[in-house]
Amino acid sequence: MLDLRIVADAHPVLGAIETSVNEGDRICLLGPSGIGKTTLLNLIAGLDASQAAMDQRILKPLRIGYLFQEHRLLPWRTLRQNLMLVGVRAPDVTEILSRVGLEGCADLLPDQLSLGMARRAALARCLAVDPDLLLLDEPFASLDPDRAEELQSLIAALLDARPAMAMICVTHEMRDAHRLANRVWYLDGRPARLQYDAPLNRDDGDAARLVAGLRRLGRSCRLG
Ligand SMILES: Nc1ncnc2c1ncn2[C@@H]1O[C@H](COP(=O)(O)OP(=O)(O)OP(=O)(O)O)[C@@H](O)[C@H]1O
């Protein structure tokens, strides 16, 4: 069971943030550009050495899959080798790549992939660790609408297949939240705090309340 409590304080960018992430949470993290969304993901992933506290009350070590804004695959290694570096066994490479629609690509180098394919390869690397928590930093940014839609469907299917896995996805698009999330975080202010942390049900009343709430708080999220 995942019960991750985040208490960030005395951080250069983030103000006091006290919240928890539970098994099955699908959180969309919204907020103005440059406010600290990636910084918060880095903190959760343990990549930010600033003074902040993370309390992980979990029964087993937390496995995190982090899809960065860039693919961060080793460019001189094939996809097979990149996956084997995170512990995938050679016979499992094809199956893991097929989960993200990249069957037949194991021997390609990252530079031989389109942006969308490279992002899916990086997603395969995240899934390879069988994560308790999946962190996605603007996964649909810079993709053309068809590729973005494709990746969104893929992520939705992967989440459906793993009900216990938690997800935090940074996005600027409210429609991503409607598609993927059951909870919304809205980060704003200097220093940045979670101004909004609420469940998102997909019925119209709830969505309307959420949009109204974010309109009161937010300035730069696209809410359509
Ligand atoms: N430990 C730190 N000390 C000082 N500054 C920091 C620290 N961590 C992050 N920052 C700065 O805080 C700012 C917030 O950046 P961040 O990338 O987290 O914002 P963001 O909300 O993800 O932006 P965007 O939506 O544009 O991707 C950046 O200018 C970053 O350099």
The ligand as an ORCA input file, in Angstrom:
! r2SCAN-3c Opt
* xyz 0 1
  N      16.399     24.414     -5.273
  C      16.153     25.503     -6.020
  N      16.743     26.683     -5.734
  C      16.494     27.777     -6.486
  N      15.666     27.799     -7.540
  C      15.069     26.665     -7.888
  C      15.266     25.454     -7.141
  N      14.522     24.486     -7.712
  C      13.884     25.069     -8.772
  N      14.209     26.355     -8.882
  C      13.693     27.326     -9.886
  O      12.316     27.451     -9.714
  C      11.671     27.758    -10.947
  C      10.479     26.864    -11.100
  O      10.721     25.930    -12.116
  P       9.830     24.673    -12.487
  O      10.466     24.096    -13.707
  O       9.661     23.791    -11.330
  O       8.430     25.340    -12.856
  P       7.210     24.715    -13.651
  O       5.974     25.124    -12.932
  O       7.423     23.239    -13.852
  O       7.341     25.468    -15.044
  P       6.790     25.092    -16.497
  O       5.295     24.986    -16.416
  O       7.223     26.250    -17.334
  O       7.458     23.785    -16.898
  C      12.753     27.633    -12.011
  O      13.177     28.933    -12.334
  C      13.840     26.846    -11.299
  O      15.134     27.135    -11.799
*
